[in-house]
């Protein structure tokens, strides 16, 4: 049952939720900036020989499977002065190219005869494509994580101005794999509603069925701001009218539940990033980007795998956690 409040007091801000969100996004920012610097430097190195190849010519393949690693194509082509030149095209992977085939090559006219030349789809072009895609992926992750975190940090305080009501609430904990989240089960006039929330000690002190203040109407609004003992509890998601999936259990009541530091939060959410090397290996295999692709994918996925639980309001004190 819902009871309206005429003059609610200003709740204490949820500083722990703010700290948890920063805890999640700072590693993403640091890793992304470092990777961007490394990739920009790498981009310059990869582009240099391609930018220097200002002359083009139609070349004839004379040898197949030369160094390095059988990926080279020996070619001959007319130089700028009409004299015949030789060169080697380094492919990204060995290909069965018939001797005598013709292809367009780009070369640096200031290099001596026999120097490397370039063609569409060669190793240099593939390396450039890998770096450009890496830059795109890093920027995309950086933007998405930053925007979602900023929306949480700036949007939740705006819920304080909504009309306040009182509803019976029970603290429940839901486990989905490695993720454990605190939820408030609210008994509204429209039936039970569930709100995922960022943890704070007032949740563990809540006696099941206690009427609590909620800014907003959980029976109608998609976002509400619960207030427990004068302290706001930031929602980590929208109000749901169906029981959340996963292993749902009523949380125990600890009248003297203390706050816990972020070190425990790090220990609780330190397992998912351990999967990052596996994702890095998978990406390097699928993309054929080698060691550099593995390192970039591992670093980026580790940061994201730690950021996600913080955005979702991972509970550091749930049973079975570190």
Secondary structure by P-SEA (a helix, b strand, c coil): cbbbbccccccccaaaaaaaaaaaaaaaaaaaaaaaaaaaaaaaaaacccccccbbbbbbbccccccccccbbbbccccccccbbbbbbbccccccccccbbbbbbbcccccccccccccccaaaaaaaaaaaaaaaaaaaaaaaaaaaaaaaaccccccccbbbbbbbbbbbbbcccbbbbbbbccccccbbbbbbcccccccccccccbbbbccccccccbbbbbcccbbbbbcccccccccccbbbbbbbbcbbbbbcaaaaaaaacccccaaaaaaaaaaaaacccaaaaaaaaaaaaaaaaaaaaaacccccccccc
